[in-house]
Amino acid sequence: MKKYALLSLICCQFLVASLDTNKEAMKFLVFGGKTGWIGQMIMEDLSKKGYACESADSRLENRESILQEIESKKPTHIINAAGVTGNPNVDWCETNKQATIRSNIIGALNLADVAFLKKIHMTNFGTGCIYEYNQEHSLRSGIGFTEEDAPNFAGSFYSSTKIMLDKLLMDYPNVLNLRLRMPISSDLSPRNFITKITKYPKVINVPNSMTVLDEMIPLAIELAALGEVGNYNFTNPGVISHNEILELYKEFVDPDFTWSNFTIEEQDKILKARRSNNELDVSKLREKFPQIKEIQDSLIEVFQKIRAKKNHPS
Ligand SMILES: NC(=O)c1ccc[n+]([C@@H]2O[C@H](COP(=O)([O-])OP(=O)(O)OC[C@H]3O[C@@H](n4cnc5c(N)ncnc54)[C@H](OP(=O)(O)O)[C@@H]3O)[C@@H](O)[C@H]2O)c1
């Protein structure tokens, strides 16, 4: 802990100094920034921090339009928070494979490639749902998958497109790929993992790595501004189970809330595609940001915000 605290102090001072110096020279173009859940949060945080930023208009599959937009808006940084995730959920991708490939592979690669040719840094919001627990990385072992481990979960078409993209993006030296999982925020949007599991008739109960967006989006922007590249497992440290989150929901939001569990095997029967459950190793991210909170602590802060908003709606 002492090592992390000291590192944290040194890193923060360095990051703050170098970011402030260059801020005026930067401009972010955010794909997914107009209508996307995560994209809009990124736009909000960039604006709050005083970065020049614009939401992109181009569709990812339209390379010419991306090129023209980049030439006219002249970003120094591109963020890709666009892609199809399926409606109502990733099962949609099983029956819409070509549309999924068009956005999640061809589209994202178009963007990375145009950015490469134009010498622009790109941050891609990817996913860590490309692994599942196995013998070497077993449940509650504390041994998570590192960025060096080969993906081992292609149980859904969505995940298999993300595996292909994850691999191909690493041949682009201008790309930072952030692997999020089960994102959580204090906004109770339908895309928020807390909202999702409170609405399901039945939920599984498995510990997983998760990303608290309130805490992590500012870190994504710092990494982008610094021009960091490569794969990063982008979750809070540690794991938390569905029931632990629902207990917190009951404590902070709705004391009368009840839920019922079922097994992964029972869940598989009602889904078109399997879902990934895993723990990611976030040592690489923690080297940069030793201050990142353990998932339980970060989640309590989220629930405190949700409770405050509930008690004092604006
Ligand atoms: N939410 C999650 O559980 C989760 C977990 C891990 C990773 N991620 C990744 O993070 C990214 C953003 O997720 P999100 O939850 O913010 O999704 P979201 O709310 O569904 O937003 C997706 C955004 O992408 C845009 N988009 C889709 N296809 C496009 C295309 N071909 N060209 C241009 N824009 C396109 C959508 O614009 P339109 O509305 O105009 O179509 C929308 O703005 C996705 O790539 C997702 O895979 C999400």
PDBQT file of the ligand as one rigid body, heavy atoms in Angstrom, charges set to zero:
ROOT
HETATM    1  N1  LIG A 401     -22.135  -0.858 -22.106  1.00  0.00    +0.000 N 
HETATM    2  C1  LIG A 401     -21.413  -1.983 -21.973  1.00  0.00    +0.000 C 
HETATM    3  O1  LIG A 401     -21.855  -2.947 -21.273  1.00  0.00    +0.000 OA
HETATM    4  C2  LIG A 401     -20.013  -2.083 -22.531  1.00  0.00    +0.000 A 
HETATM    5  C3  LIG A 401     -19.116  -2.930 -21.937  1.00  0.00    +0.000 A 
HETATM    6  C4  LIG A 401     -17.822  -2.995 -22.465  1.00  0.00    +0.000 A 
HETATM    7  C5  LIG A 401     -17.530  -2.275 -23.605  1.00  0.00    +0.000 A 
HETATM    8  N2  LIG A 401     -18.445  -1.474 -24.189  1.00  0.00    +0.000 N 
HETATM    9  C6  LIG A 401     -18.103  -0.821 -25.448  1.00  0.00    +0.000 C 
HETATM   10  O2  LIG A 401     -18.128   0.591 -25.341  1.00  0.00    +0.000 OA
HETATM   11  C7  LIG A 401     -18.644   1.165 -26.544  1.00  0.00    +0.000 C 
HETATM   12  C8  LIG A 401     -19.769   2.121 -26.195  1.00  0.00    +0.000 C 
HETATM   13  O3  LIG A 401     -20.774   1.432 -25.477  1.00  0.00    +0.000 OA
HETATM   14  P1  LIG A 401     -22.103   2.133 -24.969  1.00  0.00    +0.000 P 
HETATM   15  O4  LIG A 401     -22.598   1.329 -23.835  1.00  0.00    +0.000 OA
HETATM   16  O5  LIG A 401     -21.921   3.596 -24.790  1.00  0.00    +0.000 OA
HETATM   17  O6  LIG A 401     -23.064   1.854 -26.227  1.00  0.00    +0.000 OA
HETATM   18  P2  LIG A 401     -24.343   2.686 -26.767  1.00  0.00    +0.000 P 
HETATM   19  O7  LIG A 401     -24.969   3.498 -25.697  1.00  0.00    +0.000 OA
HETATM   20  O8  LIG A 401     -25.165   1.693 -27.496  1.00  0.00    +0.000 OA
HETATM   21  O9  LIG A 401     -23.706   3.685 -27.805  1.00  0.00    +0.000 OA
HETATM   22  C9  LIG A 401     -23.170   3.246 -28.997  1.00  0.00    +0.000 C 
HETATM   23  C10 LIG A 401     -22.881   4.453 -29.837  1.00  0.00    +0.000 C 
HETATM   24  O10 LIG A 401     -22.255   3.980 -31.022  1.00  0.00    +0.000 OA
HETATM   25  C11 LIG A 401     -22.883   4.615 -32.115  1.00  0.00    +0.000 C 
HETATM   26  N3  LIG A 401     -22.758   3.751 -33.281  1.00  0.00    +0.000 N 
HETATM   27  C12 LIG A 401     -23.152   2.465 -33.414  1.00  0.00    +0.000 A 
HETATM   28  N4  LIG A 401     -22.812   2.003 -34.631  1.00  0.00    +0.000 NA
HETATM   29  C13 LIG A 401     -22.190   3.036 -35.258  1.00  0.00    +0.000 A 
HETATM   30  C14 LIG A 401     -21.595   3.205 -36.513  1.00  0.00    +0.000 A 
HETATM   31  N5  LIG A 401     -21.574   2.203 -37.394  1.00  0.00    +0.000 N 
HETATM   32  N6  LIG A 401     -21.037   4.400 -36.828  1.00  0.00    +0.000 NA
HETATM   33  C15 LIG A 401     -21.044   5.418 -35.964  1.00  0.00    +0.000 A 
HETATM   34  N7  LIG A 401     -21.601   5.332 -34.733  1.00  0.00    +0.000 NA
HETATM   35  C16 LIG A 401     -22.162   4.147 -34.394  1.00  0.00    +0.000 A 
HETATM   36  C17 LIG A 401     -24.328   4.832 -31.717  1.00  0.00    +0.000 C 
HETATM   37  O11 LIG A 401     -24.862   5.865 -32.510  1.00  0.00    +0.000 OA
HETATM   38  P3  LIG A 401     -26.353   5.759 -33.109  1.00  0.00    +0.000 P 
HETATM   39  O12 LIG A 401     -27.244   5.881 -31.931  1.00  0.00    +0.000 OA
HETATM   40  O13 LIG A 401     -26.421   6.930 -34.026  1.00  0.00    +0.000 OA
HETATM   41  O14 LIG A 401     -26.410   4.442 -33.804  1.00  0.00    +0.000 OA
HETATM   42  C18 LIG A 401     -24.118   5.252 -30.263  1.00  0.00    +0.000 C 
HETATM   43  O15 LIG A 401     -23.824   6.622 -30.191  1.00  0.00    +0.000 OA
HETATM   44  C19 LIG A 401     -19.099  -0.006 -27.439  1.00  0.00    +0.000 C 
HETATM   45  O16 LIG A 401     -18.157  -0.256 -28.451  1.00  0.00    +0.000 OA
HETATM   46  C20 LIG A 401     -19.147  -1.174 -26.508  1.00  0.00    +0.000 C 
HETATM   47  O17 LIG A 401     -18.829  -2.379 -27.151  1.00  0.00    +0.000 OA
HETATM   48  C21 LIG A 401     -19.687  -1.340 -23.667  1.00  0.00    +0.000 A 
ENDROOT
TORSDOF 0
